Amino acid sequence: MDLITIIILSIIQGLTEFLPVSSSGHLGLFHCFTDQCDQWDAENVTMDIAVHVGTLFSVIVYFYRDILKMFLGLRDIATQKGLTPNAKLLVFIIISSAPVILCGLILHIIEPDWLKTLHVIAWATVIFGIILWHADAKYPESKTIDQLTFKDALIIGAAQILALIPGTSRSGITMTAARYLGFSRAESAHYSLLLAIIAISGAGALMSLDVIKSGNVSLGMDVLIATILSFISGLLAIAVMMRFLKSCTFKVFAIYRIALGGLLLALLYGGYIA
């Protein structure tokens, strides 16, 4: 893959992974509009996961304090101190991540081709944009992560399953679920980004095995470059979004999703793109 393509992929991933607009949807659009749809299951899949891994590192760096809390929570559990606040955070992250891991493995085995179409991306972009708008406009924003319950964690985890549909947005659907549960916008984004750690780690592990098995040194270098670039852009995106959500709403993201999805549907059903 040429350097320009790697740079574009990395920027797209860094800017969209943490915004509720669907990074996988944007990456899929990029591949299709550059006539690479038929390669989605080959080199592009590895590169897409590589840029996801880069953004994983950016989450870990930005939320290092929370990572430390979870490690302390693991220690508390191991030493039988019970469900301390740190232990609860770790348990809730695991509970919220379990459903999508299980369903993701099932989809990995089945590999349904219909999930990879522009029609699915377009409809998901519009539908979940509308749902995000509704959740953000109609529900309170008073709860914090410290007030998270087992029920909340399970509901958010169940919602995250929908992120397996390209165009839904993993961060978008988890933020939407958190808003429906009454969490503030910043806290919804905070918990959503912590969930990304496990979700992206699993995909990254599979990618690493594929690269090792392929023995493709050139592909390995491409992966390294993409990971570094997406890490930088992702770190900047997190910082900007977290500051933005302290005083603004998700409305702008919902409008963007609806407009983008609407345009895609018009082009698809108008016969301008296949």
N, C-alpha and C positions, 0 to 999 in steps of 0.2 A: 504494500500500500504506500502511495506517495506521501511525502511529508505534509503537503498542503491539506490533503484529506484527513490526515491524522490530527492536524492542528484544528481543523473545523470540527471534527468529531469531539475532540477534547473540550473545546469551547462550548459546544452545544450541551454536552453532558454537564459540565461545570455550572452552566447557567440554569439548567432546567431540572437537575436531579432534586434540588431542594425547594424549588418553587412548585406550587400545585398545578403544574401545566403538563406533566408527563414527559420525562426524559426519554423513555423508550419509544413513545409516540413520535417525538421529534427526530430521534435517531432513525426510526423506521421511515419517516418521511424523507429524510436526507438520502437514505439508500435508494428509495424508490424514484425520487426525482433526479438521481444521478445514474439511473438505469442499472442499479445493483440489486434489485429485488430478488433476482434469482440466486444471488450469492448470500442471502441472509443466513443460511445455515452453515456457511463455510467460514471464510476469513472474517467477515463482518461481525459474526457472533462473538468471536474471540476479541476483536477490537472493542466492541460495545461493552463487554464485560471488563476489559482492561480499563476503560475510562470510568466505569463504575467503581473499580477498585481504587482509582485515584481519588475519587470523591469520598470513598470510605475513609481514607487516611485523613482527609480534610475534616470529616466529622470527628474523628478520634482526637485530632489536635485541638479543634475548637472546643469540644466538650470533654477535655481531659479530666476535669474535676469530677464529672459524672462517672467517667470510666473508673476513676480511683474509688468513688463511692461504691460502685458495683463490685470491685475487687474486695473492698472491705466488707461488703455484704456477704460475699462468698466465704470470707474468713469467719464472719459471725455465724453463718449456718454451719460451717465445719466444726466450730468450737461450741456448738449448741447454745448459742446466745439467743436463739429464737429469731422471730421476724423483726429485726431492728429496722429503722427507716432505710438504711442502706441495703439491707437484705430484701426488703419489700420492693425497692426499685429494681433490683436484679430479677426477682421472681416475676414481677409484672412485665418486664421486657421479654422474658422467656415465654410467659403465657400469651402475650400479644403476637409473638413471632411463630409459635408452634403451628397455628392453622395454615399460614401461607407456606411454611416449609413443607408440610405434608402435601398440600395441594400442588405445590410447585414440583415436587418429585413425581407426582402422578402425571402432571402435564408433560414433564420431561420424558416420560415413558411413552405417553400417547402421541405427543407432538401433533396436535391438531393444526392443519394448515390454514383453516379459516381465521384463526386468531391473528394471522400475519398480513391481513389485507388492509388496504387503505380505507375500505368501507367501515371496518370495525374501529380503526383508529379515529375516523371522522365522527362516527356516532358516539363513541365513548367520550371523545373530547367535548362534544356538545352536552350530552346527558349529564355527565358528572360535573361539568361546569355549572349547569343549572342547579344541581343538588348542592354544590358548594355555596353558591349564592344564597340559596334558601337557608341553609344551616347557619351561615354567617350573619344573615340579616334578622332571623327570627328567634334565635336562641341566646340566652345570657352568656356572659363571659366572666364568671366569678371564680371558677375553680382553678386550682394549681396542681402540679404533679404530686405534691405532698398529700393531696386529698384523693388521689387515685385509689380506686377499689378493685377487687378481683373482678367484679362484674364489668367495670369500665375497661379493664385491660382485655377481657375476653371479647367484648363488643368491638373494640378497636382492632383486635387481632382478626376477628371474623370479617370485618370490613376490608382489612388489608388483602384478603384473598382476591378481591375484585381487581387489585393492582396487577394481577396476572394477565388481565386483558389490556393489550397495548392501547394507549390513549387514555387510560383511566388515571394514571399517576399514583404511585405508591404513597408519596408524600401528600398528594391531594386528597386521597380517600381517607387516609388516617387523620389528617387535619380536619376533614369534614366530619368524621365520626366523633372526634374529640369536641368539636364545636357543638354538635348535637347534644353531647353529654354535659355541656355547660362550661367547658374549659376556655380560658382566654385564648386569644389568637396567638400570642407569643408562647404560651405554655403548650398549646396544641402543636405548634411548629417544633418546640423543644422536644416533646415526647416522640413526635414523628421522626425527627432526625436521629434520636437515640435508637429507634427501631431499625433504622437503615443499617446500623452496624452489623446486626445478625443477618439481615436480608441480603446485603451485598457480600458479606463474608462467604456465605454459601456459594454464591455464584462465582466469586473469585477463586475459591478452592477448585471448583470444576474447571475453570479456565486455566489455572496453573497446571493441572494434570494434563489438559489437552496440549498445552504448549510443550511440556516435557516429553510427552509421547510423540509429538510431531517431529521433534528434533530439528525444527526450522529455526536456525539462528537469526535469520532476517526477521521473521515474525516475532521472535523474542525481543529484538531491539525495538521494533515498532511498538510492541506492548509496553516496553519500558518508557519510551518517549510519551506515549499516550497517557500513561499513568501519572507521570510527573506533571504534564500540562493540565490534566483534569484536576489534579490535586490543587494546583495554584488557583485555577479559576473557581473551583468549588469552594475553597476557603474564603475567597473574596465574596462569593455569592451568599454564603451563610451569614457572614458578618453584615452584609447589606440588608438581607431579608429580616434578620432578627431585629435590627434597628428599625426597619420600616414598619414591622408589625406592632411596635410599641405604641404607635400613634395612628396607624392606618388599618384599613379592613382588607378582606380578601376579594372585595368587589372587582378590583382592577384585573385580578387573575381570572375571575369568573367571566368577565366580559371578553377578555382575550381568548379564552377557551371557546366560548360560544361563537365569536367572530371567526376564529380559525377553523373550527369544525364546520361552521356554516359555509364558509368559502370552499372547503374541501368537498362537502356534499354537493354544492352547486357545480363544481368542476367535474365531479364523478358522474352525477346523474345527467349532466349536460353533455357528457361524452368528450369533454376536453382532455381528461386523463383517464387511464385505464385502471 
